[in-house]
Amino acid sequence: MTDIAFTLTHSHPGSEWTLDGDNYTGLTWLSDTPKPTEQEITDAYPLAVVAKESAAADRVATITAARDHAASLGFTDAMLAVMYPNLTP
């Protein structure tokens, strides 16, 4: 089953729409652009998943690099946790 809201958020950023329920019949397209078909949304879902996973991997790589750099300057993970409590992979 395709997660319509997730897919539209990734495949049509900035578009305006509402979704009543979790299927295509509940999708009301509010943007001036053409409403994507159910098949277009289904086809876009795997790409949205890959994009999300790639962004998560990039975040982990960035945090790891920042921690390695901080460690080279003498900062410990405990120090970083206090200074940047949201800096977790």
N, CA, C and O atoms as CSV, one atom per row, in Angstrom:
chain,resi,resn,atom,element,x,y,z
A,1,MET,N,N,0.841,-1.192,0.000
A,1,MET,CA,C,0.000,0.000,0.000
A,1,MET,C,C,0.879,1.247,0.000
A,1,MET,O,O,1.848,1.328,0.755
A,2,THR,N,N,0.552,2.189,-0.822
A,2,THR,CA,C,1.309,3.427,-0.940
A,2,THR,C,C,0.866,4.427,0.119
A,2,THR,O,O,-0.329,4.636,0.329
A,3,ASP,N,N,1.830,5.035,0.777
A,3,ASP,CA,C,1.543,6.103,1.734
A,3,ASP,C,C,1.425,7.397,0.927
A,3,ASP,O,O,2.430,8.005,0.556
A,4,ILE,N,N,0.191,7.805,0.662
A,4,ILE,CA,C,-0.067,8.942,-0.222
A,4,ILE,C,C,0.521,10.236,0.348
A,4,ILE,O,O,1.185,10.979,-0.374
A,5,ALA,N,N,0.288,10.507,1.616
A,5,ALA,CA,C,0.774,11.750,2.213
A,5,ALA,C,C,2.299,11.810,2.166
A,5,ALA,O,O,2.865,12.837,1.793
A,6,PHE,N,N,2.957,10.735,2.535
A,6,PHE,CA,C,4.420,10.673,2.493
A,6,PHE,C,C,4.925,10.906,1.073
A,6,PHE,O,O,5.843,11.695,0.850
A,7,THR,N,N,4.313,10.212,0.121
A,7,THR,CA,C,4.744,10.310,-1.271
A,7,THR,C,C,4.557,11.714,-1.809
A,7,THR,O,O,5.464,12.254,-2.443
A,8,LEU,N,N,3.403,12.317,-1.573
A,8,LEU,CA,C,3.155,13.669,-2.079
A,8,LEU,C,C,4.091,14.689,-1.440
A,8,LEU,O,O,4.537,15.628,-2.099
A,9,THR,N,N,4.384,14.503,-0.172
A,9,THR,CA,C,5.295,15.415,0.515
A,9,THR,C,C,6.662,15.422,-0.157
A,9,THR,O,O,7.304,16.467,-0.263
A,10,HIS,N,N,7.101,14.255,-0.610
A,10,HIS,CA,C,8.414,14.148,-1.256
A,10,HIS,C,C,8.372,14.415,-2.758
A,10,HIS,O,O,9.292,15.024,-3.303
A,11,SER,N,N,7.321,13.968,-3.425
A,11,SER,CA,C,7.293,14.075,-4.882
A,11,SER,C,C,6.692,15.393,-5.384
A,11,SER,O,O,6.917,15.779,-6.531
A,12,HIS,N,N,5.937,16.073,-4.539
A,12,HIS,CA,C,5.312,17.339,-4.926
A,12,HIS,C,C,5.491,18.376,-3.808
A,12,HIS,O,O,4.509,18.887,-3.270
A,13,PRO,N,N,6.753,18.684,-3.462
A,13,PRO,CA,C,6.959,19.646,-2.372
A,13,PRO,C,C,6.344,20.996,-2.712
A,13,PRO,O,O,6.429,21.469,-3.846
A,14,GLY,N,N,5.736,21.592,-1.728
A,14,GLY,CA,C,5.117,22.900,-1.922
A,14,GLY,C,C,3.699,22.849,-2.463
A,14,GLY,O,O,3.005,23.865,-2.493
A,15,SER,N,N,3.270,21.679,-2.889
A,15,SER,CA,C,1.891,21.554,-3.379
A,15,SER,C,C,0.924,21.592,-2.207
A,15,SER,O,O,1.266,21.239,-1.079
A,16,GLU,N,N,-0.281,22.027,-2.504
A,16,GLU,CA,C,-1.308,22.098,-1.470
A,16,GLU,C,C,-2.392,21.076,-1.777
A,16,GLU,O,O,-2.894,20.989,-2.897
A,17,TRP,N,N,-2.736,20.308,-0.754
A,17,TRP,CA,C,-3.728,19.258,-0.905
A,17,TRP,C,C,-4.215,18.850,0.476
A,17,TRP,O,O,-3.580,19.155,1.486
A,18,THR,N,N,-5.328,18.170,0.509
A,18,THR,CA,C,-5.814,17.564,1.747
A,18,THR,C,C,-6.076,16.094,1.447
A,18,THR,O,O,-6.306,15.707,0.302
A,19,LEU,N,N,-6.035,15.295,2.492
A,19,LEU,CA,C,-6.273,13.869,2.334
A,19,LEU,C,C,-7.214,13.415,3.437
A,19,LEU,O,O,-6.878,13.463,4.620
A,20,ASP,N,N,-8.387,12.977,3.034
A,20,ASP,CA,C,-9.380,12.455,3.971
A,20,ASP,C,C,-9.280,10.935,3.926
A,20,ASP,O,O,-9.714,10.304,2.962
A,21,GLY,N,N,-8.713,10.360,4.961
A,21,GLY,CA,C,-8.474,8.922,4.978
A,21,GLY,C,C,-7.093,8.626,4.436
A,21,GLY,O,O,-6.190,9.461,4.494
A,22,ASP,N,N,-6.943,7.414,3.903
A,22,ASP,CA,C,-5.618,7.043,3.415
A,22,ASP,C,C,-5.647,6.442,2.007
A,22,ASP,O,O,-4.762,5.673,1.631
A,23,ASN,N,N,-6.673,6.802,1.238
A,23,ASN,CA,C,-6.686,6.319,-0.144
A,23,ASN,C,C,-6.933,7.475,-1.109
A,23,ASN,O,O,-7.315,8.573,-0.702
A,24,TYR,N,N,-6.712,7.212,-2.368
A,24,TYR,CA,C,-6.720,8.246,-3.401
A,24,TYR,C,C,-8.052,8.984,-3.496
A,24,TYR,O,O,-8.075,10.176,-3.805
A,25,THR,N,N,-9.138,8.307,-3.242
A,25,THR,CA,C,-10.446,8.967,-3.353
A,25,THR,C,C,-10.602,10.099,-2.339
A,25,THR,O,O,-11.434,10.986,-2.525
A,26,GLY,N,N,-9.813,10.073,-1.279
A,26,GLY,CA,C,-9.871,11.128,-0.274
A,26,GLY,C,C,-8.944,12.297,-0.555
A,26,GLY,O,O,-8.873,13.234,0.242
A,27,LEU,N,N,-8.225,12.258,-1.684
A,27,LEU,CA,C,-7.276,13.316,-2.021
A,27,LEU,C,C,-7.980,14.476,-2.721
A,27,LEU,O,O,-8.587,14.303,-3.778
A,28,THR,N,N,-7.891,15.654,-2.116
A,28,THR,CA,C,-8.397,16.880,-2.733
A,28,THR,C,C,-7.197,17.731,-3.085
A,28,THR,O,O,-6.438,18.136,-2.204
A,29,TRP,N,N,-7.021,18.003,-4.357
A,29,TRP,CA,C,-5.874,18.767,-4.846
A,29,TRP,C,C,-6.217,20.241,-4.840
A,29,TRP,O,O,-7.191,20.653,-5.470
A,30,LEU,N,N,-5.435,21.042,-4.139
A,30,LEU,CA,C,-5.706,22.472,-3.990
A,30,LEU,C,C,-4.753,23.341,-4.807
A,30,LEU,O,O,-5.020,24.526,-5.006
A,31,SER,N,N,-3.667,22.781,-5.275
A,31,SER,CA,C,-2.681,23.542,-6.044
A,31,SER,C,C,-3.168,23.791,-7.464
A,31,SER,O,O,-4.089,23.136,-7.952
A,32,ASP,N,N,-2.526,24.756,-8.109
A,32,ASP,CA,C,-2.857,25.078,-9.497
A,32,ASP,C,C,-2.299,24.047,-10.476
A,32,ASP,O,O,-2.727,23.989,-11.628
A,33,THR,N,N,-1.360,23.249,-10.028
A,33,THR,CA,C,-0.773,22.221,-10.878
A,33,THR,C,C,-1.755,21.058,-11.032
A,33,THR,O,O,-2.660,20.893,-10.214
A,34,PRO,N,N,-1.574,20.257,-12.078
A,34,PRO,CA,C,-2.480,19.117,-12.256
A,34,PRO,C,C,-2.362,18.109,-11.104
A,34,PRO,O,O,-1.269,17.839,-10.606
A,35,LYS,N,N,-3.484,17.575,-10.704
A,35,LYS,CA,C,-3.513,16.554,-9.650
A,35,LYS,C,C,-2.846,15.283,-10.194
A,35,LYS,O,O,-3.200,14.814,-11.276
A,36,PRO,N,N,-1.894,14.734,-9.457
A,36,PRO,CA,C,-1.273,13.497,-9.925
A,36,PRO,C,C,-2.283,12.355,-9.902
A,36,PRO,O,O,-3.178,12.314,-9.058
A,37,THR,N,N,-2.125,11.443,-10.832
A,37,THR,CA,C,-3.008,10.275,-10.858
A,37,THR,C,C,-2.608,9.318,-9.754
A,37,THR,O,O,-1.522,9.422,-9.184
A,38,GLU,N,N,-3.482,8.400,-9.468
A,38,GLU,CA,C,-3.174,7.388,-8.458
A,38,GLU,C,C,-1.941,6.582,-8.883
A,38,GLU,O,O,-1.101,6.245,-8.049
A,39,GLN,N,N,-1.836,6.279,-10.172
A,39,GLN,CA,C,-0.684,5.519,-10.664
A,39,GLN,C,C,0.607,6.322,-10.531
A,39,GLN,O,O,1.650,5.761,-10.194
A,40,GLU,N,N,0.548,7.622,-10.791
A,40,GLU,CA,C,1.739,8.465,-10.642
A,40,GLU,C,C,2.215,8.478,-9.195
A,40,GLU,O,O,3.417,8.454,-8.931
A,41,ILE,N,N,1.283,8.516,-8.273
A,41,ILE,CA,C,1.640,8.498,-6.854
A,41,ILE,C,C,2.236,7.137,-6.491
A,41,ILE,O,O,3.243,7.063,-5.787
A,42,THR,N,N,1.620,6.081,-6.965
A,42,THR,CA,C,2.129,4.732,-6.703
A,42,THR,C,C,3.546,4.582,-7.260
A,42,THR,O,O,4.419,4.016,-6.603
A,43,ASP,N,N,3.766,5.087,-8.464
A,43,ASP,CA,C,5.088,5.003,-9.092
A,43,ASP,C,C,6.122,5.850,-8.358
A,43,ASP,O,O,7.298,5.489,-8.332
A,44,ALA,N,N,5.713,6.965,-7.764
A,44,ALA,CA,C,6.631,7.873,-7.077
A,44,ALA,C,C,7.015,7.381,-5.684
A,44,ALA,O,O,8.021,7.821,-5.129
A,45,TYR,N,N,6.229,6.480,-5.119
A,45,TYR,CA,C,6.469,6.027,-3.744
A,45,TYR,C,C,7.872,5.439,-3.543
A,45,TYR,O,O,8.564,5.855,-2.614
A,46,PRO,N,N,8.316,4.495,-4.370
A,46,PRO,CA,C,9.662,3.944,-4.140
A,46,PRO,C,C,10.758,5.004,-4.221
A,46,PRO,O,O,11.744,4.932,-3.488
A,47,LEU,N,N,10.594,5.972,-5.092
A,47,LEU,CA,C,11.583,7.056,-5.193
A,47,LEU,C,C,11.586,7.910,-3.930
A,47,LEU,O,O,12.642,8.357,-3.483
A,48,ALA,N,N,10.416,8.133,-3.358
A,48,ALA,CA,C,10.321,8.910,-2.122
A,48,ALA,C,C,10.996,8.167,-0.969
A,48,ALA,O,O,11.659,8.780,-0.132
A,49,VAL,N,N,10.824,6.853,-0.930
A,49,VAL,CA,C,11.465,6.042,0.113
A,49,VAL,C,C,12.988,6.126,-0.021
A,49,VAL,O,O,13.695,6.306,0.971
A,50,VAL,N,N,13.482,5.996,-1.239
A,50,VAL,CA,C,14.927,6.079,-1.477
A,50,VAL,C,C,15.456,7.459,-1.075
A,50,VAL,O,O,16.518,7.561,-0.462
A,51,ALA,N,N,14.725,8.507,-1.416
A,51,ALA,CA,C,15.144,9.865,-1.061
A,51,ALA,C,C,15.203,10.041,0.451
A,51,ALA,O,O,16.128,10.665,0.971
A,52,LYS,N,N,14.225,9.497,1.152
A,52,LYS,CA,C,14.213,9.601,2.614
A,52,LYS,C,C,15.387,8.841,3.210
A,52,LYS,O,O,16.062,9.345,4.108
A,53,GLU,N,N,15.637,7.632,2.716
A,53,GLU,CA,C,16.750,6.831,3.225
A,53,GLU,C,C,18.088,7.487,2.919
A,53,GLU,O,O,19.003,7.448,3.741
A,54,SER,N,N,18.206,8.085,1.750
A,54,SER,CA,C,19.438,8.768,1.371
A,54,SER,C,C,19.681,9.980,2.268
A,54,SER,O,O,20.808,10.227,2.696
A,55,ALA,N,N,18.628,10.726,2.548
A,55,ALA,CA,C,18.758,11.894,3.422
A,55,ALA,C,C,19.172,11.467,4.825
A,55,ALA,O,O,19.980,12.136,5.469
A,56,ALA,N,N,18.619,10.353,5.298
A,56,ALA,CA,C,18.980,9.851,6.623
A,56,ALA,C,C,20.443,9.411,6.643
A,56,ALA,O,O,21.159,9.682,7.606
A,57,ALA,N,N,20.883,8.740,5.595
A,57,ALA,CA,C,22.279,8.306,5.513
A,57,ALA,C,C,23.211,9.508,5.453
A,57,ALA,O,O,24.273,9.498,6.076
A,58,ASP,N,N,22.828,10.542,4.711
A,58,ASP,CA,C,23.636,11.761,4.636
A,58,ASP,C,C,23.745,12.424,5.999
A,58,ASP,O,O,24.804,12.929,6.371
A,59,ARG,N,N,22.642,12.418,6.742
A,59,ARG,CA,C,22.654,13.019,8.089
A,59,ARG,C,C,23.603,12.266,9.002
A,59,ARG,O,O,24.382,12.881,9.731
A,60,VAL,N,N,23.549,10.954,8.970
A,60,VAL,CA,C,24.447,10.149,9.801
A,60,VAL,C,C,25.899,10.404,9.415
A,60,VAL,O,O,26.756,10.538,10.290
A,61,ALA,N,N,26.186,10.472,8.119
A,61,ALA,CA,C,27.555,10.722,7.662
A,61,ALA,C,C,28.041,12.096,8.113
A,61,ALA,O,O,29.191,12.238,8.527
A,62,THR,N,N,27.185,13.099,8.038
A,62,THR,CA,C,27.551,14.452,8.461
A,62,THR,C,C,27.827,14.495,9.954
A,62,THR,O,O,28.806,15.101,10.390
A,63,ILE,N,N,26.969,13.856,10.737
A,63,ILE,CA,C,27.153,13.833,12.190
A,63,ILE,C,C,28.428,13.085,12.555
A,63,ILE,O,O,29.177,13.518,13.431
A,64,THR,N,N,28.672,11.971,11.892
A,64,THR,CA,C,29.885,11.194,12.165
A,64,THR,C,C,31.135,12.014,11.848
A,64,THR,O,O,32.095,12.012,12.618
A,65,ALA,N,N,31.118,12.711,10.717
A,65,ALA,CA,C,32.259,13.555,10.349
A,65,ALA,C,C,32.457,14.678,11.363
A,65,ALA,O,O,33.588,14.986,11.740
A,66,ALA,N,N,31.361,15.287,11.801
A,66,ALA,CA,C,31.454,16.370,12.788
A,66,ALA,C,C,32.006,15.840,14.110
A,66,ALA,O,O,32.833,16.498,14.742
A,67,ARG,N,N,31.557,14.656,14.531
A,67,ARG,CA,C,32.074,14.069,15.775
A,67,ARG,C,C,33.561,13.750,15.652
A,67,ARG,O,O,34.333,13.989,16.580
A,68,ASP,N,N,33.957,13.207,14.500
A,68,ASP,CA,C,35.371,12.885,14.304
A,68,ASP,C,C,36.220,14.150,14.360
A,68,ASP,O,O,37.293,14.163,14.963
A,69,HIS,N,N,35.732,15.207,13.729
A,69,HIS,CA,C,36.464,16.474,13.759
A,69,HIS,C,C,36.535,17.024,15.183
A,69,HIS,O,O,37.590,17.472,15.634
A,70,ALA,N,N,35.410,16.986,15.880
A,70,ALA,CA,C,35.381,17.478,17.262
A,70,ALA,C,C,36.333,16.668,18.141
A,70,ALA,O,O,37.019,17.229,18.996
A,71,ALA,N,N,36.376,15.361,17.935
A,71,ALA,CA,C,37.276,14.508,18.710
A,71,ALA,C,C,38.734,14.884,18.439
A,71,ALA,O,O,39.570,14.857,19.342
A,72,SER,N,N,39.028,15.236,17.179
A,72,SER,CA,C,40.405,15.627,16.853
A,72,SER,C,C,40.789,16.939,17.545
A,72,SER,O,O,41.973,17.235,17.703
A,73,LEU,N,N,39.791,17.721,17.954
A,73,LEU,CA,C,40.037,18.969,18.677
A,73,LEU,C,C,39.992,18.784,20.191
A,73,LEU,O,O,40.165,19.741,20.946
A,74,GLY,N,N,39.757,17.535,20.633
A,74,GLY,CA,C,39.761,17.242,22.063
A,74,GLY,C,C,38.387,17.187,22.715
A,74,GLY,O,O,38.296,17.007,23.930
A,75,PHE,N,N,37.319,17.337,21.941
A,75,PHE,CA,C,35.979,17.243,22.501
A,75,PHE,C,C,35.582,15.774,22.637
A,75,PHE,O,O,35.883,14.952,21.771
A,76,THR,N,N,34.914,15.466,23.720
A,76,THR,CA,C,34.420,14.102,23.926
A,76,THR,C,C,32.948,14.046,23.520
A,76,THR,O,O,32.296,15.078,23.364
A,77,ASP,N,N,32.433,12.822,23.350
A,77,ASP,CA,C,31.004,12.668,23.039
A,77,ASP,C,C,30.142,13.265,24.139
A,77,ASP,O,O,29.082,13.826,23.860
A,78,ALA,N,N,30.589,13.150,25.400
A,78,ALA,CA,C,29.826,13.713,26.519
A,78,ALA,C,C,29.753,15.241,26.409
A,78,ALA,O,O,28.706,15.837,26.664
A,79,MET,N,N,30.855,15.859,26.033
A,79,MET,CA,C,30.870,17.319,25.860
A,79,MET,C,C,29.929,17.721,24.725
A,79,MET,O,O,29.160,18.674,24.853
A,80,LEU,N,N,29.997,16.990,23.618
A,80,LEU,CA,C,29.139,17.298,22.482
A,80,LEU,C,C,27.667,17.113,22.827
A,80,LEU,O,O,26.820,17.880,22.369
A,81,ALA,N,N,27.361,16.107,23.628
A,81,ALA,CA,C,25.977,15.850,24.019
A,81,ALA,C,C,25.414,17.013,24.825
A,81,ALA,O,O,24.234,17.339,24.702
A,82,VAL,N,N,26.241,17.634,25.642
A,82,VAL,CA,C,25.801,18.784,26.428
A,82,VAL,C,C,25.639,20.008,25.533
A,82,VAL,O,O,24.663,20.749,25.653
A,83,MET,N,N,26.599,20.214,24.638
A,83,MET,CA,C,26.555,21.398,23.776
A,83,MET,C,C,25.489,21.286,22.693
A,83,MET,O,O,24.849,22.276,22.340
A,84,TYR,N,N,25.303,20.083,22.171
A,84,TYR,CA,C,24.377,19.855,21.054
A,84,TYR,C,C,23.508,18.629,21.357
A,84,TYR,O,O,23.747,17.555,20.806
A,85,PRO,N,N,22.510,18.778,22.220
A,85,PRO,CA,C,21.718,17.614,22.635
A,85,PRO,C,C,20.943,16.954,21.490
A,85,PRO,O,O,20.573,15.785,21.599
A,86,ASN,N,N,20.696,17.668,20.415
A,86,ASN,CA,C,19.948,17.088,19.285
A,86,ASN,C,C,20.852,16.503,18.211
A,86,ASN,O,O,20.375,16.075,17.160
A,87,LEU,N,N,22.147,16.481,18.469
A,87,LEU,CA,C,23.112,15.979,17.487
A,87,LEU,C,C,23.280,14.464,17.658
A,87,LEU,O,O,24.282,13.977,18.182
A,88,THR,N,N,22.277,13.760,17.201
A,88,THR,CA,C,22.345,12.300,17.234
A,88,THR,C,C,21.982,11.773,15.854
A,88,THR,O,O,21.153,12.359,15.158
A,89,PRO,N,N,22.591,10.688,15.465
A,89,PRO,CA,C,22.263,10.134,14.143
A,89,PRO,C,C,20.850,9.604,14.060
A,89,PRO,O,O,20.437,9.110,13.011
